Amino acid sequence: MKAIVQHQYGPADLLRLADVDRPTAGPGQVLVKVRAAGVDPGVWHLMTGLPYAVRLGFGLRRPRNRVPGLDLAGLVTAVGPGVTGFAAGDAVYGTGAGSFAEYALAPADRLAPKPANLTYAEAAAVPVSGQTALTAVRDAARVRPSQRVLVIGAGGGVGSYAVQLARAAGAHVTGVCGPGKLDLVRSLGAAEVVDYTRTDLPDQRYDVVVDTAGNRPLSRLRRVLTPKGTLVLVGGEASDGKWLQGFDRQLRALALSPVVGPRLVPLVAKESTANLAALTEFIEAGLVRPVVDRTFSLAEVPEAIRHIEGGHATGKVVVAI
């Protein structure tokens, strides 16, 4: 099969399109014929091995999985021993290993039937970012009706879902984004939008702040929270440190949270069939929709990753296979 491969950590220039053996489904696994794959900052971190902490789980000197890619949508080709929920021909979406390829393996407990009203490209834009936003809004922040919610990075992959999920929960949502994304964020359900090139953060207080972009100091973020509010930190970008690369802010939040008024929550996203099923309900009800910035071919994966490196993609980038 055709696949994008990498033999060492580094920039997108090291990725190559090559012929590799098709994987075989083992116990609890599903072999998926990939129709589309999502691209997000997590792919960049695993490709570069930065921050160095990620190498503890994915290979110290070189990537353990030579085919990158996490998000996928496609058709079940075969199932491994013990898998009972899927059969050949099923249209599915979820997360797996090596989705930048014609075929990829995925754990059965991280797949779900593809939403009926989405194309494969749209479905591939959901799993990682959608589940991250769901975990942030529903589980970490526990957003309730009439709460005031601020989403920073509202026009990005996770942020665009966070805006919609908070709105679906009945919250009053304010989105912070760049000037080119203001209309999009309004269309996703934000009652107010803020152009961060003109105003860093609004001079208001919020019950919940979901920060998906940059590395604003915790002290600055705490000033826009109500005394009993919740700050959810999604990732950590825009830092030069190679060991933690912005994730040090999450560690500081973990240490500070017990001694300050607001809750400071470093997010640990959860990927599961149950979470995908919850997202499917929102999507098929018309309450959540994926935002696809651009679609690339399999051979153009290096270009797709370079496109998201600056952190300014609108919604998600997708690879059509």
SULWOLIN-V111960 format. One record per residue. N is the residue number from 1. SS is DSSP state (h for helix, s for strand, l for the rest). PHI is phi in whole degrees, 0 to 359 (NA if undefined). D_CENTER is the distance of its C-alpha to the mean C-alpha in Angstrom with 2 decimals. Layout:
n->[N N]
ss->[SS SS]
phi->[PHI PHI]
d_center->[D_CENTER D_CENTER]
This chain:
n->[1 2 3 4 5 6 7 8 9 10 11 12 13 14 15 16 17 18 19 20 21 22 23 24 25 26 27 28 29 30 31 32 33 34 35 36 37 38 39 40 41 42 43 44 45 46 47 48 49 50 51 52 53 54 55 56 57 58 59 60 61 62 63 64 65 66 67 68 69 70 71 72 73 74 75 76 77 78 79 80 81 82 83 84 85 86 87 88 89 90 91 92 93 94 95 96 97 98 99 100 101 102 103 104 105 106 107 108 109 110 111 112 113 114 115 116 117 118 119 120 121 122 123 124 125 126 127 128 129 130 131 132 133 134 135 136 137 138 139 140 141 142 143 144 145 146 147 148 149 150 151 152 153 154 155 156 157 158 159 160 161 162 163 164 165 166 167 168 169 170 171 172 173 174 175 176 177 178 179 180 181 182 183 184 185 186 187 188 189 190 191 192 193 194 195 196 197 198 199 200 201 202 203 204 205 206 207 208 209 210 211 212 213 214 215 216 217 218 219 220 221 222 223 224 225 226 227 228 229 230 231 232 233 234 235 236 237 238 239 240 241 242 243 244 245 246 247 248 249 250 251 252 253 254 255 256 257 258 259 260 261 262 263 264 265 266 267 268 269 270 271 272 273 274 275 276 277 278 279 280 281 282 283 284 285 286 287 288 289 290 291 292 293 294 295 296 297 298 299 300 301 302 303 304 305 306 307 308 309 310 311 312 313 314 315 316 317 318 319 320 321]
ss->[l s s s s l l l l l l h h h l s s s s l l l l l l l l l s s s s s s s s s s s l h h h h h h h h l l l h h h h h h h l l l l l l l l l l l l s s s s s s s s s l l l l l l l l l l l s s s s s l s l l l s l s s s s s h h h s s s l l l l l l h h h h h l l h h h h h h h h h h h h h h l l l l l l l s s s s s l l l s h h h h h h h h h h h h l l l s s s s s s l h h h h h h h h h l l l l s s s s l l l l l l l l l l s s s s s s l l l l l l h h h h h l l s s s s s s s s s l l l l l l l l l l l l l l h h h h h h h h h h h h l l l s s s s l l l l l l h h h h h h h h h h h h l l l l l l l s s s s s s h h h h h h h h h h h h l l l l l s s s s s s l]
phi->[NA 275 205 276 233 221 251 205 289 159 285 298 299 278 285 225 274 215 268 227 291 289 289 244 290 262 304 76 251 233 269 245 280 283 261 202 223 271 236 213 302 300 297 297 299 288 289 273 71 240 294 303 301 293 290 298 256 232 118 288 260 209 298 293 259 283 252 282 113 238 298 206 215 179 245 294 258 202 236 273 305 89 270 240 272 225 219 306 98 292 274 227 214 159 236 212 246 77 280 275 198 289 223 213 265 221 298 301 277 236 237 208 302 295 306 295 264 246 286 297 296 294 297 292 276 265 306 292 292 296 290 297 295 298 297 292 282 277 267 283 272 52 298 238 304 73 289 262 239 251 249 265 83 291 261 269 299 287 300 296 286 298 301 292 291 294 295 296 280 93 276 269 252 244 249 254 200 282 298 281 245 300 295 300 297 300 293 277 120 289 286 222 229 232 276 293 284 253 224 300 218 297 269 219 247 232 287 221 238 251 258 249 218 77 220 300 302 300 298 291 291 294 290 258 260 293 305 250 284 231 253 249 261 254 70 196 242 60 228 272 293 278 278 243 46 98 285 298 296 293 294 294 297 297 285 281 308 292 245 244 293 293 276 248 242 287 280 244 290 243 250 199 300 297 293 297 297 296 295 301 300 298 293 289 276 81 270 224 223 286 249 257 288 210 241 242 274 301 295 264 306 304 293 298 291 298 296 269 302 286 77 245 295 270 70 246 257 231 252 267 237]
d_center->[26.67 24.98 21.97 20.44 21.68 21.69 24.43 23.66 21.11 21.15 20.22 19.25 23.03 23.38 21.48 23.98 24.31 26.60 28.19 27.20 28.22 26.43 25.00 26.72 25.22 26.30 26.61 23.74 22.00 21.58 22.19 20.28 21.58 18.48 18.76 15.43 12.37 9.06 8.73 6.23 7.67 7.42 9.78 11.90 12.39 13.51 15.63 17.38 17.64 16.90 17.27 20.00 18.91 16.25 19.31 20.73 18.55 18.14 21.60 23.75 25.43 23.45 20.39 21.35 19.48 20.94 18.71 15.11 12.13 9.81 8.80 12.24 14.68 18.40 21.66 22.81 25.52 26.62 25.95 26.99 29.45 28.60 26.10 27.54 24.85 24.34 26.91 27.30 26.49 23.84 20.96 17.72 13.95 11.59 10.69 13.55 15.14 16.06 14.66 16.12 19.41 21.65 21.26 18.81 19.09 16.84 17.88 19.36 17.83 14.24 15.41 16.68 18.82 17.23 17.65 21.08 20.51 17.70 18.39 16.81 15.05 13.66 12.75 10.88 8.49 7.69 7.06 3.87 2.38 6.09 6.98 5.56 7.46 10.13 10.76 11.14 13.37 15.27 15.67 15.56 17.05 18.88 19.14 22.53 24.50 26.00 23.92 23.00 19.31 18.17 14.63 14.46 12.35 12.71 12.59 9.26 6.00 5.21 8.99 10.22 9.23 10.57 13.69 14.38 14.00 16.15 18.57 18.82 19.77 22.58 21.58 22.77 19.75 20.01 17.41 17.65 16.83 18.83 21.97 20.77 18.10 20.40 21.58 18.21 17.10 20.52 20.16 17.05 19.35 19.60 23.26 23.30 21.54 22.13 22.31 21.42 23.89 26.62 25.68 23.47 23.00 25.16 28.32 27.58 26.53 23.57 23.13 19.39 17.40 13.60 13.10 9.87 12.13 15.00 17.30 19.75 22.30 22.11 25.58 24.50 21.70 24.18 26.65 24.69 24.33 27.06 28.97 27.23 23.81 20.41 18.06 14.51 13.11 9.40 9.77 12.75 13.46 16.76 19.01 21.58 21.95 21.31 21.44 18.87 17.66 16.85 16.02 19.71 18.99 17.18 20.29 22.55 20.91 21.48 25.08 25.75 24.46 27.60 29.99 28.71 28.71 25.09 22.52 20.12 17.18 14.94 11.86 11.59 8.86 10.80 10.41 13.58 15.66 16.56 13.15 12.71 16.28 15.71 13.13 15.73 18.37 16.79 16.19 19.68 21.22 20.07 18.30 14.75 14.17 11.49 12.20 12.77 13.94 15.80 16.54 17.97 20.17 19.81 22.33 20.39 17.29 18.62 18.91 15.41 14.08 16.76 15.69 12.32 14.13 15.61 12.49 14.15 12.56 12.84 9.83 8.57 10.91 12.28 14.99 17.80 19.95]
